[in-house]
């Protein structure tokens, strides 16, 4: 991909998407051939750490792009979803230009924190603004949703990050199509311990059949209560009954539950999470610091993805 000849950008734009953790999921609907109507049901929450994406558009005789992650030129294999999104915008815009994309990633990648969805969503918002395609946030978010499914990196993350907060996805589909019950949460912290990454693509291909029955029952119960404490407990039961409490997560899970804190496993990663009242967060943080891995203490992002 050649560098642009002109050094001054014609347009710039920036957007942010929160990260997201899913604790319960049902994959029914993933088989739809129309990706706007494909996806997953589930329940989870958005966090105030995520991905900020900047876009610069330059004059060029052909369509080309370059992608940087935290300041370094990205390996094409690591930016499959972002590449899909920018190529889709080239089709829509129908004009030649060079696009520089800068992902500033503030969450661990591959640990079930919704990084691919956040990259796609923030990029789609920024490209819509910088390339003048005029799609608006809903249609731009639909492109991000399609990108995740096309690349097999996620099913319901984009619509969750689109709305933010604590959400229950009650029907499948892209933003504007899928239905969500959202609850804003204040006075709570998410404490997250990332132990090891898992390939979402590989995980989905191996575990789809086992997930759906249990996920459906738990989501129905959670939709009635809408309580975050029930969500955390159901997330633990979901992971426990399906064998998703990985060996690396067992000791942190036991430590939390022995101390009276509910917890769950992020889908899909070897990542333990809990949501507790703000005043309890220091104790949880102290409990988890003795275990190896990356420890995050986050607020709940009640706003969802947005242009900056």
N, C-alpha and C positions, 0 to 999 in steps of 0.2 A: 504494500500500500504506500504510494508515493506521498511525500510531504507536500503540503499546499505551497504554492508559489508566493502568495501574499501573506505577509506576517501580521497584518492587522485584521482581526476578525470582523466579519460583516454583522454578526449577532452573537450574543452570549446569553446564557440562561443557567439557572441553578435550581435544583429541587432536592428535597429530603424525603426519604421513606423510613419509618421506624422498622426495627427488627420485630420479629414475632415468634412466639412459641405456641405450638399446638400441643395440647395434652390429651385430646380425644379426637378420633377421626373415624369417618365412615366413607369408604371410597366409591359407593354406589354413584353412578353417573360419569365415572371416569372413562367409560367406553364410548361416549357420544362422539360421533364423527364431526359434529359442529362444535369446535372448541369453546365457543362462547357459552354453550350450554353444558359443557363438561366441567368436571371439578370434583370437589368433595364436600361433604358436610363435616362439621367439626366444632371444636371449641378451643379457644386460646386467648391470648392477650398480646398487645403490642407494647414495646418498651421504648424508652426515650433515647436509646442508643440504636444506631442504624447505619444507613448509607446516604451520604450527600454526594450528588453528582452534578458536575459542571460541564457545560457543553459550549464549545466555540465553533462557529461556522465560518469557513473561509471560502473565498472565490476559487474555483477550480474548473478545469475543462472536463473533468470526469468525476464520477461519484467515488469517493474514497473516504476512509476513516482510520483513526488510530485510537487505541484505548489504553489508558494508564490507570494503574491501581496504586493508590497511596504514593504517587509520584514516579513510579517505575513503569516502563512499557510492559504491557501485559502479554503473556503467552496466549496465542489464539485459543488453545485448548482450555484455558481458564475463564474465557469470556464468551462462551457459546450463547448464552441467553442474551447478553448485551449486543452481540453481533447480529442476532436474529432481529432484535428490536430496531437497530439502526438501519438494517437492510429494508425492513418494512416501511420505515419512514422515507427512505429514498424512493420506494415505489409510490407512496402517497404524494410526496412533494413533486416528483417528476422533474427534478432539476439537478444540474451538476453542481457539486460543492465538495469540499473536504471538511469533515467533522472531527474535531478532537474531543475526546470524552475522558473526563477525569473522575474516577470513582474514589471517594475518600471513605474507606470502610472502617467503621468503628465497632464492629462486632466480629467474633471469630467465625470463620467460614467453614461450613460443613458440620456444624454441631447442632443443627436443628433450630437456629435462630432466624431463619427466613432470609438469608443473605441473597440468594438468587432472585427471589421475588422483590426484595427491596432494591436491588440493582436495576432490575427491569422496570420497576414502577417509577423510581426517581429519574431514570434515564428517559423514559417515555414522556414524563411531564416536561423535562428540560428540552427535549427535542421538539415537542409540539410548540413550545414557546420560541425557541431559537430558529427553527426552520419555517415558522409561520404557517403551519398546516391547519391551525384553527380547529382542532378536534375537540378541545375542552377536556376537562379532567376525566370524565366518565369514559369517553371513547379512547383516550390515551391509556387509561388503566386497563381497558379491554385488550389493547395490544399487548400490554405486559402480561396479562393473564394467558393469552394465547401463546406467548413466547415460552412461558414456564411449561405449559402442557406439551407444546411442540418439542421442546428440548428434554422433556421428561424429568424436570427438576422439582416439580411441585404441582399441586392441584388446587389448593384453596388459600394459599398464602397471600396472593395479591389482593383478593377482595377483603381479607382481614386487615392487611396493612392499609388498604384504601380507607377503611372506616375508623381504625384505631380502637382503643379501649379494650374492655373485656367483651368478647363476642361469642355468640353461638350461631354457627352457620346452619340454618335450618333447611335450605335447599341449595342445590348445586348451581354453578354458573358464574360468569364473569360479573364484575361490578355493573350494576344496572339490571342484572338478570337474576343472579342468586339472591336469596333472602337471608337477612341477618338480624338477630336480636343483639343490640349493643347496649352495654351498660358502662357508664363512665365511673372510674374508680379513683377516688382521692383518699389520701391518708394511708396508703399502702406502698410497700416496696416489693419489687421482685428481686430475689437473691438467686443467682444462677451459677452453677459450677459446671464448667465445660471440661470433660475428661478426655474424650477422644471423638474424632469425626466419623461419620457414616455417610456413604454415598446414598443420597435419596433415590437416585435412579435405580440402583441395585436393590435397595430395600423395598421399594414399591413393587418391583417385578417378582419378589419372592414371598411377600406377606399379604397381598391384597385379599385373598379369600378368607384368611383367619380373622381379619380385622372387622368386617362389616357387621356381623350379628351383634357382637358385644358393643360396638360403637353406637349402633342405632338405639339400643336400649338405654344406654347412659345419656345420650344426647336428649332423648325424650324426657328423661327424669330431670336433667339439668335445665331444660327449657321451661319447666314448671317452677323451679326454685330460683333460678338466676342468681344464686349466691356464689361468690368467689370461693368461699371455703368448701362448698360442695364440689365445685370444679376441681380444686386441688385434690380432694379425696378421691373423686371419680377418676382423675388422671392416674393416681397411684394404682387403683384397682385395675384400670385398663392395662397399664404396663405390666403389672404383676401377673394378671391372668393370661396375658399373651406372651409372657416370657421376655419382655422388653427391658427388664431391669438387668442391665448388663453387669458382668463381673466387676467392672471398674466403678460401677455406681452403687453397689450393694452396701459398702461401708458408709458412704455419705448418707444414703437413704436411711439406714439403720440409726445413725447418729441423730438425724433430724427427728425421726419418729420416736425415738427413745426420749428425746427432750420435749416431746409434745407438739412438734411442728409437722403438719402435713406437707407432703411433697409429691412431685410427679417426675416423669421422664419426658424430655422434649422429643417430639417426633419430627425429624428423625435424627438422633444423635445420641452419643453417650454423654448426656447432659442432665443433671439433676436441677430441678427448680422448685422454689416455693414462693408463695405470695403471703406476706405477713404485714401486720400493722407497722407503721413507720418506727414506732418506739421499740419494736421487737427485732428490727433488722440488725442492729449491732451484735446481739447475741447469736443470731443465725450466722452472721458473717464470721464470728469468732469460732463457731462450731465447724465451719467448712474450711477455714484457712489451713487446717492441719493436713488436708488432703491435697494431692497434686492436681494441677490443672489451672484453668483461667477462671477467676472468680469475678463476677459482675454484680453490682448492686445498682438497680435501676428504678426509676419511676415508671408508672404506667403512662404510655403516650395515648391520651384520650382524643387527640386531634386527627391522627392518621397522616398519610402522605400529603405533602404540600409543596408548592413552588416557593422559593425563597427570593 
